[in-house]
Amino acid sequence: MKLRGLAHLTFAYVITIGVAWATLEALGQSPIWDMFWADIAATIAIFVFSRLYKNSSFYDAYWSVIPPLIALYWAVEATSAGVDATRAWLVVALVWLWGVRLTVNWATFWPGLEHEDWRYGPIKEGAGQLDALADFSAIHLFPTVIVFVSCLPIYAAVAMDAQPLNWLDSAAAAVTAAAILIELVADIQLHRFLNHRKEGEIMKTGLWAYSRHPNYFGEWLFWAGLALFGVAAVPTSWWWTVPGSIAMLVMFLAASIPMIDKRSLERRPEYSEHMKRVSGFVPWFPSKG
């Protein structure tokens, strides 16, 4: 059943990527704006599949599948003469490493077509007769826009006349690589815990002893690392390469983390004490109080 579900998803994403490519070919004006509209067109395509299958989790893989393709397209099709090739392909390699790891992690632990992320139901149910609009705008379009804006530093790093490789690139590479490692370790530890947990038990070992959401911290750190690459390449681009990572931070702190903490408080009586002792985001030593 899961294999059949993955086949359905693969077909959906092949069509989705085809729609994006056709959009790029039809426009051919500005590399950034062409990619933006191609991203929107692809989002509409995967939304159609979400509605056909009555499962908004068709979109879940979009988060990690599309950015590597955006990075590769910009690096191959939009490169200017003054780009630093070492920086460009370092960024592409890191984005692909992040994307492949995250996609493999999702596919490995994805339950199947019958599974839909628990956060989506309340969004659609709360919208009543406008559930399709809520589904598209909140579950599909909003994340697409946030991720696209967060990808803009990639364009600065791989496609623009840029500064030579410098110390800020080293810092960006270290931050981005550390982010991927943190996400990898956090996901491995979480899945091991889920395989052996007892009813009501709270994850508080490994990285999870220092942060309630180290996976989200690692994810934000990845986008912050890309922002550093953008500034390293084109220092004057900070006003359009940095806001994406800030928006990602706001989304995690104001929406994703509070939503998960609220659910955990409802399901685990001891979670309120856990929240008092363990940092919600940035890993830090737990309080002894």
Buried (B, 14 or more C-beta within 10 A) or exposed (E): EEEEBBEEBEEBBEBBBEBBBEBBEEBEEEBBEBBBBBBBBBBBBBBBBBEEBEBBBBBBBBBBBBBBBBBBBBBEEBBEEEBBEEBBBBBBEBBBBBBEBBBEBBBEEBEEBEEBEEBBEEBBEEBEEEEEEBBBBBBBBBBBBBBBBBBBBBBBBBBBEBBEBBEBBEBBBEBBBBBBEBBBBBBEBBEEBEEEEEEEEBBBEBBBBBBBBBBBBBBBBBBBBBBBBBBBBBBEBBEBBBBBBBBBBEBBBEEBBEEBBEEBBEEBEEBEEBBEEBBBBEBEEBEEE
